[in-house]
Amino acid sequence: MKDSWQNKWRAVGALMAALMLCSCAAFNKRAAPMLATVSCPSVATVLATLRPARETGGLVVVPGRDACVGDKLRYAAQQLMPGGRSDLPKAQVFVNDVLAQSAGREQDEWRGLAQLLNQQLVERRRSDADQERLSQQLKAEQKRANDAQARLEALKQVEQTMMQRTIDKKGGQP
């Protein structure tokens, strides 16, 4: 019985040694770089599959710099949709990349969509800047109104104090 356990442990040890040798051999081999094939969808497919962030559970995949043109424009379009994260600067970078790639090629299928998204991004930035400016003006007006209200309250307090002093000097009659 003792020999069977020893044989089992020897077999396990031999198996471990073989596995270690296999793993070392795998490190010595240089793996050929695998090129990922990127299949870019058509403009119609991108537009058909475009969904607001709230419908996708807030999940918006940010494409890399070397991503497909369709993925870049899909991301830019999602940023313009209501309920999105509105990462407009990154969306603008992607649109500018597509416009730069299609420069001189007026028949490029992506150029029209990229130009439309570029116009929308410019308009959104302008609108956001106007909204921020109006918000700051509103805050300034509210502060001025609150300051004026505080001064009015202070003047009322002074007036009441003066009336109280006059009443006290005249002996209880106003």
C-alpha positions, 0 to 999 in steps of 0.5 A, a space after each residue: 500500500 505504501 508503494 502505491 502512494 509513493 507511485 502516485 506522488 511520483 506521477 504527480 511530481 512528474 506531471 508537475 515537472 512536465 507542466 512547468 517545462 511546457 509553460 517555460 517552452 511557451 514563454 520562449 516561443 515568440 507568438 506571431 502578432 495577431 491582427 484583429 480584423 475590424 469590420 466597419 458597419 455601413 452608415 445605415 447600420 450605424 444609424 439604425 443601431 443608434 440608441 440613447 444611453 438610457 436605453 442601453 443602461 448608460 453603457 456607451 463604449 468609447 472607441 480607441 483612436 484606431 477604431 472603425 469610422 462607424 464606431 467613432 461616429 456612433 459614439 459622437 452621435 450618442 453624445 448628442 442624444 438626450 440623456 447621454 454623458 455629453 463628452 463633447 470634446 472627445 466626440 469632437 475629436 472623433 468627428 475631426 478624425 473622420 473629417 480629416 480622413 475623408 478630406 478630398 474624398 467628397 464621395 466618402 460615405 461617412 463624410 456627410 454624417 461626419 459633417 452633420 455631427 460636426 455642425 451639431 457639436 458646434 451648435 451644442 457647444 454654442 448652446 451650452 456656452 449660452 446656457 452657462 452665460 445665462 446661468 451666471 447672469 441669473 446668479 448675479 441678478 439673484 445675488 443683487 436682488 438678495 442684497 437689495 432685499 437685505 438693505 431694504 430690511 435694514 432700512 425698515 429696521 432703522 425706521 422702526 428703531 427711529 419711530 420707537 425712539 420718537 415714541 419713547 421721547 414723547 411719552 408713549 404717543 406717536 
